[in-house]
Amino acid sequence: MTHLTAREIDNMSLEARKKRLNELQEEMLLLRAEQALGGSASNPGAYKQVKRSIARLKTKMLESRQE
């Protein structure tokens, strides 16, 4: 499951956020490799979902750091 909502992220601890961020970055790496090899993506919207979920996580982590 690649899609994360802001509510799900709010309910996570800092360690869970870091772990999920690493998982999403690894998934992004795999999706990029799949695209680079010229293969058709199994889920064309997955790249966009992963990218947005990473952005949401990073934003929430920055907000919690500033509080």
FENGIGI-V793258 format. One record per backbone hydrogen bond with DSSP energy under -1.0 kcal/mol. CO is the residue of the C=O (numbers start at 0). NH is the residue of the N-H. Records with the same first field share a line. If there is no record, write none. Layout:
CO: NH, NH
This chain:
4: 8
5: 9
6: 10
8: 11
12: 16
13: 17
14: 18
15: 19
16: 20
17: 21
18: 22
19: 23
20: 24
21: 25
22: 26
23: 27
24: 28
25: 29
26: 30
27: 31
28: 32
29: 33
30: 34
31: 35
32: 36
33: 38
34: 37
42: 45
44: 48
45: 49
46: 50
47: 51
48: 52
49: 53
50: 54
51: 55
52: 56
53: 57
54: 58
55: 59
56: 60
57: 61
58: 62
59: 63
60: 64
61: 65
